[in-house]
Amino acid sequence: MVRYELESDGDATLLTFTHSGLSERNALGFVPGTHAFLDRLQAHLNGEEPPNWSERYAEVAPAYPAWR
């Protein structure tokens, strides 16, 4: 299950992202893609050009244990 919750936090909004129901191995496999997706969301919300998902994925994947 994937769940996104938005909560007001003063002048900002807090995003809580939950991805459940996966084994640890499978969950670790989703981490770089989720990171790339959230970087694109942040850029969009800041009025910036979102990074290319595939390129951002390739940049961040080596930082996660499942991809070393």
Number of C-alpha atoms within 10 A of each C-alpha: 7 8 9 9 10 10 10 9 9 7 5 8 11 11 12 10 13 11 13 11 10 11 9 10 9 11 13 15 16 14 19 21 18 15 16 23 18 15 18 19 16 15 13 13 11 10 9 11 12 18 17 12 17 11 10 18 19 13 12 15 19 12 11 12 10 16 12 7
